[in-house]
Amino acid sequence: MTTEKVAVTIPAETLKRARKEVRAGRAKSLSAFVSDAVAEKLHRDELSDVLDAMDAEHGAPGTAATEWARNLLRR
């Protein structure tokens, strides 16, 4: 995988929390943590696009279907 070095501006509290996660061993480095976060955001946006397309084609789910899904996810 090719990587590039970039500069970003992050709110101080967000950066503090990200560094804490790295120190706790939840990421190899701050760069890895940020890279994972960006990848996750891109993935969520792609999923949102798919769901929007499904809603456009089939209509939004009704209340009963939404409650069923929420209950299933709470298990």
ZIGIPE-V55036 format. One record per backbone hydrogen bond with DSSP energy under -1.0 kcal/mol. CO is the residue of the C=O (numbers start at 0). NH is the residue of the N-H. E is the energy in kcal/mol with one decimal. If there is no record, write none. Layout:
{{CO/NH/E} {CO/NH/E}}
This chain:
{{10/14/-2.4} {11/15/-2.4} {12/16/-2.2} {13/17/-2.3} {14/18/-2.6} {15/19/-1.8} {16/20/-1.9} {17/21/-2.0} {18/22/-2.6} {19/23/-1.8} {20/25/-2.4} {21/24/-1.8} {28/32/-2.3} {29/33/-2.7} {30/34/-2.6} {31/35/-2.6} {32/36/-2.2} {33/37/-2.5} {34/38/-2.5} {35/39/-2.5} {36/40/-2.2} {37/41/-2.4} {38/42/-2.2} {39/43/-2.6} {40/44/-2.3} {41/45/-2.0} {42/46/-2.4} {43/47/-2.5} {44/48/-2.1} {45/49/-2.0} {46/50/-2.6} {47/51/-2.5} {48/52/-2.1} {49/53/-2.3} {50/54/-2.6} {51/55/-2.3} {52/56/-2.0} {53/57/-3.2} {54/58/-2.4} {61/65/-2.2} {62/66/-2.6} {63/67/-2.3} {64/68/-2.2} {65/69/-2.4} {66/70/-2.6} {67/71/-2.2} {68/72/-2.4} {69/73/-1.4}}
